[in-house]
Amino acid sequence: MLENCKSAQERWGGVSHLIDQWLQERQDMLVRFCSLGDIRTFNSDDLSHRHKVKAFCEILVDYTSAGHFEIYDQLVREGKDFRDGDALHTANQLLKTIDATTERILDFNDKYLETDDLSSLGVDLSSLGESLSARMEAEDMMIEVLHTSHQDKLAP
């Protein structure tokens, strides 16, 4: 039994590190998002504006991809390993919210990687901000119900 606890600590303790790295990437994405929000008038001829938008799109997609292809899978696997049916049910509902925001993120990314026209960027950032807020709330809840809630079971 002690060996199983040690194994669980080693296995799921690494997930905490992965989550921490991903949350740092999310923070970096938000800093870039806010930096764009500080620009009052977007000028398509201003190369620095276009560069900031493209850099933001890059980190936005990296963060989104990491969630879908690394973090959420790890969290769901942890819920399954701990046989936490209630948490898995909650996670499935949260993933629906996350999936809806993913479409909005990809639409934003596609639009601003394809064009240098920044005339509607302010409106699009506002809409994206609402999606990001909903997404981060759902992600935080997933972390809480699928990972943080099991921390007491990982104690050595």
C-alpha positions, 0 to 999 in steps of 0.5 A: 500500500505504501508503494502505491502511495509513493507511486501516486505521489511520483506520478501525479506530483509531476502533473502539478509541475506541468500545470504550473508551467502551463499556468505560467504560459497562460499568465504570459498570454494574458500579459500580451492580451492586456498589452494589446488592450492598452493600444487605443487605436490600432494602425494597420500600417504600424509594424509594431502593432502587427507584430504584437498581434502576431506574437499574441496569436502565437502564444494564444495558440500554444496555450490553447494547444497545451490545454487540449493536448496535455493538461486536460488529458492528464487531469481526466486520467487522474480523475479516472485513476482515483475513480472520481466519477463526480469529478469526471462528470463535472469535467465533461461539462467544463470541457464543453465550455472550453471547446466552445471557447476554442472555436472562438480562439481559433477564429481570432487566430485565423483572422489575424494571421491572415490579415494585416487589417487591424480595424476591427481588432478592438471589438474582436479583442473584447469578444475574445476576452469574454471567451478567455474569461469563461475558459479560464474559469472552466480550466481552474474548476477542472484543476480543482475537481480533478487534481487539487481535490486529490492532493491529500491522497498523494501525501507521503 
